[in-house]
Amino acid sequence: MPEKRKQPRVTFRGMVFAEQVETPPASANATMGKTIDISEGGILLEADSHFPFLSIIKLGLVLGSEMVDIKGQVVRLQKQRDGSIRMGIHFADMTPQDRNTLRNYCLERLLEYESLDDDRAP
């Protein structure tokens, strides 16, 4: 199956706070999760609980020394053997500043990978 992604993914290990934004405040759905990877277009995270498929959520991420808030849509749910759930989140809305922070973070990680590959070359 051909790859659909437009931007390369980079490994991103950290914690993320996620909350469903279209629920009433009294029934707000929120979770903490571990990040797996990230790109300019989305993020893969793992959590003990999940949001409904296609729900809109707000993510709080620390990228390097910057904190960004990004809205996204749950586009993939995959149960893991240990019972946790992996959620693919497509980024739907962010400020130009947060988009720039995300782009720079991903670019820096890609350059680090290339540097590691160059160090291994004969």
Secondary structure, DSSP 8 states (H G I E B T S, - for coil): -----SS--EE---EEEEEESSS-GGG--EEEEEEEEE-SSEEEEEESS---TT-EEEEEEEETTEEEEEEEEEEEEEE-TTS-EEEEEEEEE--HHHHHHHHHHHHHHHHHHHHHHHHH--
